[in-house]
Amino acid sequence: MVALGRFGIRMALGAVVLTFAAVGIPGVATGEAVASLGGGSGILLGRGVCTLTTIGYDRADRLVGLTAGHCTEIGMSVRAERTPDAGVVGTVAAVDHYNDYAVLEFDRAKVEPVRQVAATLIGGIGTPPRQGDVVCKNGRTTGYNCGVVWDTHRWWFQNQSCSQPGDSGGPVTIGDRLVGMNVGHIGVQLVGVTVFDMVCKPSFAPLHDPAVATQIGMVLDDIDRGGGVGSGFRPL
């Protein structure tokens, strides 16, 4: 459980630690394959794995993507989980650990950007969800699932989709509109001790900890204010 900056709540966050053996296969040449990546794709970040929120282009026409900040450090290499023989396909260009997002810059020669991964199709950026709305999340660990929004705040919202380690960064959508970035799930603590931490197993279980997602509009506005890689982002 980690205290997550602005949110002021205790979160079970989503980076899964992998061994170096999981990143590459000895004896197989890298750098020849092209990785297909979109919102919901699994990405290897150093020795961890999280989920890509979305992919598109920034104001300078760079191919960029987003993921959760707690998955990354600046300069970290990015690989595609399902295309290990593509090798390093990008780097972490910017990280905001306080607001929990990161900007990734991809190598155009190694990445084929896609709008749809499994059931998630991202056709644009949506308005913030309201209490009672149903949102859907796509993560590399638990896949695509949906749940009602319980609570909303300026930067984040709680919802009943399933979130497990590795799902962090996953897109949260209403229809084909991207409205959030999954960052973890809430566990209940008393005096620093977790007394309730019911992770969804299986992902369609009706009773489990609520997930938490950042408001994607707030993330994009913050990136724009910085003016660096990712500013002026537009999804495919």
C-alpha positions as CSV (number, residue, x, y, z in Angstrom):
1,M,0.0,0.0,0.0
2,V,1.4,3.4,-1.0
3,A,0.4,6.9,-0.2
4,L,-0.4,8.5,-3.6
5,G,0.5,12.2,-3.7
6,R,-2.5,14.4,-4.4
7,F,-5.1,11.7,-3.8
8,G,-4.6,11.5,0.0
9,I,-5.6,7.8,0.1
10,R,-3.8,4.5,0.5
11,M,-3.5,2.7,-2.8
12,A,-2.5,-0.8,-3.9
13,L,-0.5,0.1,-6.9
14,G,0.1,-1.9,-10.1
15,A,3.7,-2.5,-11.1
16,V,4.5,-6.2,-11.4
17,V,8.2,-7.0,-10.9
18,L,9.6,-9.2,-13.5
19,T,13.0,-10.9,-13.8
20,F,15.4,-9.9,-16.6
21,A,14.6,-13.3,-18.3
22,A,11.1,-12.1,-18.9
23,V,12.3,-9.1,-20.9
24,G,14.2,-10.9,-23.6
25,I,14.8,-14.3,-25.0
26,P,18.4,-15.3,-25.2
27,G,19.6,-16.1,-28.7
28,V,16.7,-14.3,-30.4
29,A,17.6,-11.2,-32.4
30,T,15.9,-8.0,-31.3
31,G,14.9,-4.8,-33.1
32,E,13.5,-6.5,-36.2
33,A,9.8,-6.8,-35.3
34,V,7.3,-4.0,-35.1
35,A,5.1,-3.8,-31.9
36,S,1.4,-3.0,-32.2
37,L,0.5,-0.8,-29.2
38,G,-2.6,1.0,-28.1
39,G,-4.6,1.8,-25.0
40,G,-4.7,-1.4,-23.0
41,S,-1.4,-3.0,-24.2
42,G,1.0,-4.4,-21.7
43,I,4.3,-2.6,-21.6
44,L,7.6,-3.5,-19.9
45,L,9.2,-0.6,-18.0
46,G,12.6,-1.6,-16.8
47,R,11.9,-4.7,-14.7
48,G,8.2,-4.0,-14.2
49,V,5.1,-4.2,-16.3
50,C,2.1,-1.9,-16.5
51,T,-0.5,-0.9,-19.1
52,L,-0.4,1.8,-21.8
53,T,-3.2,4.3,-21.4
54,T,-3.3,5.6,-24.9
55,I,-1.1,6.4,-27.9
56,G,-1.1,9.2,-30.4
57,Y,0.9,12.3,-31.4
58,D,1.9,15.5,-29.6
59,R,2.2,19.0,-30.9
60,A,5.6,18.3,-32.4
61,D,4.2,15.2,-34.2
62,R,6.1,12.8,-31.9
63,L,4.6,9.4,-31.3
64,V,3.8,9.4,-27.6
65,G,1.8,7.5,-25.0
66,L,0.8,7.7,-21.4
67,T,0.9,5.4,-18.4
68,A,0.9,5.6,-14.6
69,G,3.7,7.5,-13.0
70,H,4.4,5.0,-10.2
71,C,5.4,2.5,-12.9
72,T,8.3,4.5,-14.2
73,E,11.4,6.6,-13.8
74,I,12.7,9.2,-16.2
75,G,14.8,7.7,-19.0
76,M,13.5,4.1,-18.4
77,S,13.3,1.9,-21.5
78,V,9.9,0.8,-22.8
79,R,9.3,-2.6,-24.4
80,A,6.1,-4.2,-25.7
81,E,5.1,-7.2,-23.5
82,R,3.6,-9.2,-26.5
83,T,6.4,-8.4,-28.9
84,P,9.7,-9.0,-27.0
85,D,11.7,-9.4,-30.2
86,A,11.1,-5.8,-31.1
87,G,13.5,-4.8,-28.3
88,V,13.4,-1.3,-26.8
89,V,10.5,0.6,-28.6
90,G,10.6,3.8,-26.6
91,T,11.7,5.7,-23.5
92,V,10.1,7.5,-20.5
93,A,10.3,11.1,-21.5
94,A,8.5,12.7,-18.4
95,V,7.2,11.5,-15.1
96,D,5.0,13.2,-12.5
97,H,5.0,11.0,-9.4
98,Y,2.7,13.4,-7.5
99,N,-0.1,13.3,-10.0
100,D,0.9,9.8,-11.0
101,Y,1.3,9.9,-14.8
102,A,4.2,9.4,-17.2
103,V,4.8,10.4,-20.9
104,L,6.4,7.8,-23.2
105,E,8.1,8.7,-26.5
106,F,8.1,5.8,-29.0
107,D,10.3,4.9,-31.9
108,R,8.1,5.2,-35.0
109,A,10.2,2.5,-36.8
110,K,9.4,0.0,-34.1
111,V,5.8,0.8,-33.1
112,E,2.5,0.5,-35.0
113,P,0.0,2.6,-33.1
114,V,-3.6,1.2,-32.9
115,R,-6.9,2.7,-31.7
116,Q,-8.3,-0.6,-30.5
117,V,-7.0,-3.2,-28.1
118,A,-9.4,-6.0,-27.3
119,A,-12.8,-4.4,-26.5
120,T,-11.3,-0.9,-25.9
121,L,-11.6,1.5,-28.8
122,I,-10.3,5.0,-28.1
123,G,-11.9,7.5,-30.5
124,G,-11.2,10.7,-28.5
125,I,-11.1,12.4,-25.1
126,G,-14.3,12.4,-23.1
127,T,-15.7,14.7,-20.3
128,P,-15.2,13.6,-16.7
129,P,-17.5,10.8,-15.6
130,R,-20.3,11.6,-13.0
131,Q,-21.4,9.5,-10.1
132,G,-23.5,6.7,-11.3
133,D,-21.9,6.5,-14.7
134,V,-20.6,3.1,-15.9
135,V,-16.9,3.1,-17.0
136,C,-14.9,0.3,-18.5
137,K,-11.2,-0.4,-17.9
138,N,-8.7,-2.4,-19.9
139,G,-5.6,-3.7,-18.2
140,R,-2.9,-6.3,-19.1
141,T,-3.6,-8.4,-16.0
142,T,-7.4,-8.5,-15.7
143,G,-8.4,-7.4,-19.2
144,Y,-11.6,-5.5,-20.0
145,N,-14.2,-5.0,-17.3
146,C,-16.7,-2.3,-16.3
147,G,-18.1,-0.8,-13.1
148,V,-20.2,2.0,-11.7
149,V,-18.5,5.3,-10.6
150,W,-19.0,5.8,-6.9
151,D,-17.2,9.1,-6.2
152,T,-15.7,11.9,-8.2
153,H,-13.1,14.5,-7.4
154,R,-11.2,17.2,-9.4
155,W,-8.3,14.9,-10.2
156,W,-9.6,11.4,-9.7
157,F,-12.6,9.1,-9.4
158,Q,-13.5,5.8,-7.7
159,N,-15.2,3.1,-9.7
160,Q,-16.1,-0.6,-9.4
161,S,-14.0,-1.9,-12.3
162,C,-11.4,-4.5,-11.4
163,S,-7.8,-3.4,-10.8
164,Q,-4.9,-5.7,-10.0
165,P,-1.1,-5.3,-10.2
166,G,-0.1,-4.7,-13.8
167,D,-3.3,-2.9,-14.7
168,S,-1.9,0.5,-13.7
169,G,-2.0,2.9,-16.5
170,G,-4.9,1.1,-18.2
171,P,-7.4,3.2,-20.1
172,V,-10.8,4.0,-18.5
173,T,-13.5,4.7,-21.0
174,I,-17.1,5.5,-21.6
175,G,-18.0,4.2,-25.0
176,D,-15.1,5.2,-27.2
177,R,-14.1,8.2,-25.1
178,L,-11.1,8.1,-22.9
179,V,-12.0,9.6,-19.5
180,G,-9.4,8.3,-17.1
181,M,-6.2,6.4,-16.4
182,N,-6.4,3.5,-13.9
183,V,-3.9,3.9,-11.1
184,G,-4.8,1.2,-8.5
185,H,-7.4,0.1,-6.0
186,I,-8.3,1.3,-2.5
187,G,-7.7,-0.8,0.6
188,V,-9.2,0.3,4.0
189,Q,-6.7,1.0,6.8
190,L,-7.0,1.6,10.5
191,V,-3.9,3.0,12.4
192,G,-1.7,2.0,9.4
193,V,-2.9,-1.6,9.2
194,T,-4.9,-2.9,6.2
195,V,-8.2,-4.3,7.5
196,F,-9.9,-4.7,4.2
197,D,-8.1,-5.4,0.9
198,M,-10.4,-7.5,-1.3
199,V,-8.7,-7.7,-4.7
200,C,-11.0,-8.9,-7.5
201,K,-10.5,-12.6,-8.1
202,P,-11.8,-13.4,-10.7
203,S,-12.1,-10.0,-12.4
204,F,-15.9,-10.3,-12.7
205,A,-16.5,-10.8,-9.0
206,P,-19.2,-8.3,-7.9
207,L,-17.6,-7.5,-4.5
208,H,-14.0,-6.1,-4.4
209,D,-12.1,-3.0,-3.6
210,P,-13.0,0.1,-5.7
211,A,-10.5,1.1,-8.4
212,V,-9.2,4.6,-8.7
213,A,-8.5,6.5,-11.9
214,T,-7.1,9.9,-12.6
215,Q,-9.2,12.3,-14.7
216,I,-7.5,12.2,-18.1
217,G,-8.4,15.8,-18.9
218,M,-6.5,17.0,-15.8
219,V,-3.5,14.9,-16.9
220,L,-3.4,16.3,-20.4
221,D,-3.8,19.9,-19.1
222,D,-0.9,19.4,-16.8
223,I,1.3,18.0,-19.6
224,D,0.3,21.0,-21.8
225,R,1.4,23.4,-19.1
226,G,4.8,21.8,-19.1
227,G,5.2,22.3,-22.8
228,G,7.5,19.4,-23.3
229,V,7.1,15.9,-24.9
230,G,3.5,15.0,-25.0
231,S,2.1,18.6,-24.9
232,G,-0.8,19.0,-27.4
233,F,-1.4,15.3,-27.2
234,R,-4.1,13.9,-29.5
235,P,-5.1,10.2,-29.6
236,L,-5.2,8.4,-33.0
